[in-house]
Amino acid sequence: MTEEPKGFDEPDVPSEATEKPESKDAGSAATAGSTGEAGPAAPGGDANELTAVRAQLDQARTALNERTADLQRLQAEYQNYRRRVERDRIAVREIAIANLLTELLPVLDDIGRARDHGELVGGFKSVAESLETVAAKLGLQQFGKEGEPFDPLVHEALMHSYSPDVTQTTCVQILQPGYRIGERNLRPARVAVAEPQPGSQAKAEESAAEQKADDEETGGPDEG
C-alpha cells in the first residue's frame, strides 16, 4: 500500500504585509503634512519677490549714484586745493625774489654809475657783471629810455622843462632806470621830462594850415 505524497502547504502571508504599501504611502503623506512642505509656489508669490528685488536694486543704484557724486565733489575740491597751493607757492616765491632784488637795486645803481664814468674795470667789472647776470636770471628787467613818451604809471618825473623839439611830454633824460619783475614794478624810472614850448603847437598848426593853403593854390606840392 503506497502512501500518497503530501502536497506543499502555501505559507500563510500575514495580512499586514499586503497592507504595508498603503500604510507607507499614508505615512509619507503624514510625514509631508507634519513637515509643512508646500507644493509649487503660487504666481502671486513670485511677483512679490520680484518687486522686492527691484526695490533693493533701485536702492543700490541710488546709493551708488550718491557715492559717485561724493567722489566727484571730493576730486574737484582736491584739484581746486592743488591749484590754490600752487598759485600761493608761486606768489610767495615771486614776493621773496622781488624783496631780494629790491634790496639789490642800490648796488645795481652804483654799478651803472661806475660804468657811465668808466670805472667798471678789473675784478670789480667781473663781479658786477656776474651780479647783473644773476639778477636777470631771476627775472629782473630794466626799463626807461630817453625819447620815450612820459607815462606816469612807469615814470617818475624829477625834472621838468620846455622844448621846441618835442610835440608831447617826453623823457629827455634818465636819471635812474626803472626795474620790474614780471608784471610787478619794483621801482619807476626817474626821469627828466620836457613839454612842448608854449605856443609852439599853435605855430606848428598855423604853419601846417598855411602850407596846405599854398598847396591848394598851386595845385599840390607835385605840380608847378
PLY file of the C-alpha trace (Angstrom):
ply
format ascii 1.0
element vertex 224
property float x
property float y
property float z
element edge 223
property int vertex1
property int vertex2
end_header
0.00 0.00 0.00
1.56 3.10 -1.19
1.31 6.44 0.56
0.32 9.47 -1.44
2.89 12.25 -1.35
1.95 15.07 0.76
1.44 18.35 -1.02
3.28 21.58 -0.08
1.25 23.84 2.08
1.26 27.51 0.97
2.75 29.75 3.61
0.42 31.94 5.39
1.04 35.61 4.37
0.23 37.99 7.15
-2.45 40.38 6.27
-0.18 43.29 7.40
2.25 42.55 4.50
-0.36 43.25 1.93
-1.41 46.40 3.68
2.13 47.73 4.17
2.43 49.75 0.88
-0.71 51.56 1.68
0.50 52.23 5.17
3.83 53.55 3.72
2.01 55.89 1.41
-0.12 57.01 4.22
2.95 57.52 6.40
4.65 59.53 3.69
1.62 61.70 3.33
1.51 62.14 7.08
5.22 62.96 7.19
4.85 65.50 4.41
1.95 67.02 6.22
3.89 67.16 9.50
6.99 68.84 7.94
4.88 71.54 6.37
6.33 71.16 2.86
4.20 73.01 0.33
3.68 72.32 -3.27
4.59 74.66 -6.14
4.53 78.37 -5.22
1.62 80.36 -6.36
2.19 83.04 -9.11
1.42 85.82 -6.66
4.44 84.89 -4.50
6.85 85.20 -7.47
5.54 88.69 -8.27
6.05 89.86 -4.68
9.60 88.50 -4.64
10.43 90.21 -7.97
9.08 93.52 -6.67
11.25 93.24 -3.56
14.36 92.51 -5.68
13.66 95.52 -7.91
13.25 97.75 -4.87
16.61 96.57 -3.49
18.23 97.18 -6.90
16.83 100.72 -7.02
18.19 101.41 -3.55
21.62 100.10 -4.56
21.65 102.30 -7.67
20.65 105.35 -5.65
23.40 104.68 -3.13
25.94 104.19 -5.95
24.95 107.48 -7.59
25.27 109.29 -4.26
28.73 107.82 -3.62
29.82 108.67 -7.17
28.68 112.28 -6.73
30.56 112.45 -3.41
33.75 111.17 -5.05
33.43 113.64 -7.93
32.90 116.51 -5.49
35.92 115.45 -3.43
38.04 115.19 -6.56
37.01 118.68 -7.70
37.77 120.10 -4.25
41.17 118.40 -4.28
42.01 119.81 -7.71
40.99 123.30 -6.57
43.12 122.86 -3.44
46.13 121.85 -5.53
45.69 124.87 -7.81
45.43 127.22 -4.81
48.53 125.73 -3.23
50.49 126.03 -6.49
49.29 129.61 -7.01
50.21 130.55 -3.45
53.60 128.88 -3.81
54.35 130.87 -6.97
53.14 134.10 -5.36
55.31 133.55 -2.27
58.32 132.82 -4.48
57.76 135.97 -6.55
57.39 138.10 -3.43
60.59 136.67 -1.94
62.54 137.28 -5.17
61.08 140.78 -5.52
62.10 141.66 -1.95
65.62 140.37 -2.56
66.05 142.26 -5.84
64.62 145.43 -4.33
67.42 145.35 -1.77
69.96 144.96 -4.59
68.74 147.95 -6.63
71.09 150.47 -4.93
74.01 148.17 -5.74
72.91 147.98 -9.37
72.64 151.78 -9.42
76.24 152.05 -8.21
77.33 149.61 -10.90
75.55 151.67 -13.54
77.16 154.91 -12.39
80.58 153.28 -12.33
80.03 152.05 -15.89
78.99 155.53 -17.05
82.17 157.02 -15.57
84.45 154.32 -16.96
85.31 152.97 -13.53
83.96 149.46 -14.11
87.28 147.65 -14.66
89.26 144.69 -13.40
87.82 142.32 -10.84
85.07 144.78 -9.93
83.79 144.53 -13.51
83.64 140.71 -13.36
81.77 140.75 -10.04
79.37 143.43 -11.30
78.60 141.56 -14.50
78.05 138.32 -12.56
75.61 140.07 -10.24
73.71 141.56 -13.17
73.54 138.15 -14.85
72.11 136.52 -11.71
69.55 139.32 -11.34
68.49 138.88 -14.98
68.07 135.11 -14.46
65.75 135.86 -11.54
63.57 137.90 -13.91
64.78 141.45 -13.22
64.20 143.78 -16.18
65.39 147.36 -16.61
63.26 149.94 -18.38
63.33 153.63 -19.18
64.90 155.19 -22.29
65.45 158.71 -23.48
62.94 159.91 -26.05
60.03 157.73 -24.99
56.71 159.36 -24.06
56.21 160.10 -20.40
53.95 157.57 -18.67
53.08 158.34 -15.03
52.46 154.65 -14.41
56.11 153.73 -15.01
57.93 157.07 -14.86
58.60 159.48 -12.02
59.40 163.00 -13.20
62.12 164.66 -11.11
62.92 167.49 -13.52
60.72 169.48 -15.87
61.44 171.77 -18.82
60.06 173.01 -22.14
61.48 172.21 -25.53
60.51 173.16 -29.09
61.82 169.78 -30.26
59.03 167.70 -28.69
55.35 167.50 -29.51
54.30 165.76 -26.28
55.62 165.27 -22.77
58.79 163.27 -23.35
61.52 161.70 -21.21
64.64 163.60 -22.23
66.97 162.19 -19.57
67.01 159.01 -17.48
68.20 159.93 -14.02
67.64 156.47 -12.58
66.42 153.43 -14.53
63.28 151.61 -13.51
63.11 147.91 -12.71
60.36 145.32 -12.90
59.96 141.61 -12.39
57.22 140.09 -14.48
54.23 142.43 -14.26
55.37 143.89 -10.93
57.17 147.26 -10.99
59.86 147.33 -8.33
60.76 150.96 -8.97
59.62 153.57 -11.51
62.14 155.12 -13.85
63.15 158.53 -12.51
63.42 160.93 -15.42
63.66 164.50 -16.58
60.78 165.44 -18.85
60.25 168.16 -21.42
56.97 169.55 -22.63
56.32 171.36 -25.92
57.23 175.05 -25.87
54.14 177.17 -25.07
52.70 178.45 -28.35
54.86 176.13 -30.45
51.95 173.80 -31.04
49.80 176.68 -32.28
52.61 177.86 -34.53
53.05 174.37 -35.90
49.34 174.10 -36.63
49.39 177.57 -38.28
52.34 176.61 -40.43
50.64 173.38 -41.46
47.48 175.32 -42.42
49.48 177.83 -44.47
51.32 175.04 -46.25
48.04 173.34 -47.04
46.60 176.58 -48.46
49.68 177.09 -50.62
49.43 173.56 -51.94
45.79 174.10 -52.87
46.60 177.33 -54.73
49.46 175.80 -56.69
47.57 172.60 -57.37
49.52 170.47 -54.95
53.16 170.01 -53.97
53.93 167.96 -57.08
52.61 170.50 -59.59
54.40 173.69 -60.69
0 1
1 2
2 3
3 4
4 5
5 6
6 7
7 8
8 9
9 10
10 11
11 12
12 13
13 14
14 15
15 16
16 17
17 18
18 19
19 20
20 21
21 22
22 23
23 24
24 25
25 26
26 27
27 28
28 29
29 30
30 31
31 32
32 33
33 34
34 35
35 36
36 37
37 38
38 39
39 40
40 41
41 42
42 43
43 44
44 45
45 46
46 47
47 48
48 49
49 50
50 51
51 52
52 53
53 54
54 55
55 56
56 57
57 58
58 59
59 60
60 61
61 62
62 63
63 64
64 65
65 66
66 67
67 68
68 69
69 70
70 71
71 72
72 73
73 74
74 75
75 76
76 77
77 78
78 79
79 80
80 81
81 82
82 83
83 84
84 85
85 86
86 87
87 88
88 89
89 90
90 91
91 92
92 93
93 94
94 95
95 96
96 97
97 98
98 99
99 100
100 101
101 102
102 103
103 104
104 105
105 106
106 107
107 108
108 109
109 110
110 111
111 112
112 113
113 114
114 115
115 116
116 117
117 118
118 119
119 120
120 121
121 122
122 123
123 124
124 125
125 126
126 127
127 128
128 129
129 130
130 131
131 132
132 133
133 134
134 135
135 136
136 137
137 138
138 139
139 140
140 141
141 142
142 143
143 144
144 145
145 146
146 147
147 148
148 149
149 150
150 151
151 152
152 153
153 154
154 155
155 156
156 157
157 158
158 159
159 160
160 161
161 162
162 163
163 164
164 165
165 166
166 167
167 168
168 169
169 170
170 171
171 172
172 173
173 174
174 175
175 176
176 177
177 178
178 179
179 180
180 181
181 182
182 183
183 184
184 185
185 186
186 187
187 188
188 189
189 190
190 191
191 192
192 193
193 194
194 195
195 196
196 197
197 198
198 199
199 200
200 201
201 202
202 203
203 204
204 205
205 206
206 207
207 208
208 209
209 210
210 211
211 212
212 213
213 214
214 215
215 216
216 217
217 218
218 219
219 220
220 221
221 222
222 223
